[in-house]
Amino acid sequence: MRYQDQLFQQRENALLEAARQLFQDHSWDRVTIAEVARHAGIGKGTVYKHFSSKEALYARLVVDCSRQHLAEMEEIARTAPAEKAMRLVIRRAFELLQADPLQAQLCLLCDRPAFQERLEALYRDQFIELEGQYMTLFNGLMQNSFGLQLSPAHCQHLLWGVEACVNGVVARIASGGFEHWGEYIALDDYFDRVTDFIIAGLQGQAAALLAAPAFNE
């Protein structure tokens, strides 16, 4: 790699790390590009050589982390016993978010329609690509873990329920767990129960889809 390319990458990494640190201490709408640049020790004008907006900076943090998480879950799906793969992948997804609550907060932010509307096409396309990759992972898990041959349309319908449950977990992690509840609930126990709920729901709904007359038409 050329020296100029190395320098460019170092600056970009410094900006991403500075943004993460600032976002941990301040709400997203209060952090400015100027503050990120100052925290990274880089001129404000230079930031725009890497990121066109604050939204692009947020999106890059989410995309990079989501790709890392996806790679780990794909490896679990590939190596785990088929009957355990779905449960292990779901449980690991929760653990990864628990280890990085900021990622949970940023995921919620990036999912807002207003945020997506301000985002440049490059990053919108990357989010769409990630959705497709997660869908492929889910389809494979449905077939391998439950031995069911479902159409992409049926997998999509099942994924809606999974998404609703996962988004609830993401919001719970982003809000700080159950620390403010009168009765403390351990997140590990919460993850186990939600995982049980998702697995049971998938099995029941998948069986219902297969039994429906329209499935074989």
PyMOL commands that set and color helices and strands:
alter all, ss='L'
color gray80, all
select helices_A, chain A and resi 3-25+28-30+33-40+44-47+54-79+82-99+101-110+113-118+121-146+152-174+187-211+213-216
alter helices_A, ss='H'
color red, helices_A
deselect
rebuild
show_as cartoon
